Amino acid sequence: MKIGASVLATKDIAIERSLEYFDSNKYIDYVEIIQQYPYREIDEDEKLIDTINSYDLKYTIHAPFIDINIASLNSAVSNTSVSEIKRSVDLANIIDSDIIVVHPGIIGFNGRGKEELIYKIAEDKLKDIGDYAKDNGVNACIENLPNIIDFMYVDLNLLEKTLEKLKLPMTLDIGHAHTAGFTPDEIYFDSVKHIHVHDNNGRDDTHLALGEGTFDLNRFFDIFAKNKYDGIYMLELNSIDSIEKSIEFMKNLNLI
């Protein structure tokens, strides 16, 4: 089983110290770097890149999503958002990563009632991002979003239909799926190439440690094992303590 952890858990400490922790944890082989403040300019810091590449770790990149909206009706915003995400593709090449995670957009207040147009904008921008990623040997894995007002592609079936059309892979976020009412039996798709793993109560996107919420994780892991999923299970949690608890949870299920 390939296990990784997001720098979300170590957001309050320097990335150098974060990497020391991840490298020291024998269960973690992958780290997901979120390329937004304070890590947006990581690709311009040669010393930091050398540090990242010095560890016996592999990496994925979460493209920026705060202040980013590829589906904006303002073309300046949507185009800039695409450019920022393409920057993550470039970073992936610098640190030898083949996966970036992409959020597919939100519906702004002025977009209510114009959903068809906004989803068309999102689809066009996702194709642009996907083509750029493919040309650079990177998988742009599009993530399902949590059940929050105006968030797009909360419905996994709609996302899957879009990705099938665009021939793009999915980042399945099981916590987000849980907030949208999906069960483990409803979330397996062949397009899933990357998974964000965390727990919640089925309502709020709280990114709890595994076992602290109500998602049927035993059933989830069983289904994906039976379908021979061989991608990364990326722990997207709020603290190191939650990482440690989640690893213990997985050990108790005899997964690791």
Summary of the structure (lengths in Angstrom):
residues: 256
radius of gyration: 17.4
end to end distance: 7.1
largest distance: 50.5
contacts: 857
relative contact order: 0.13
helix: 45%
strand: 16%
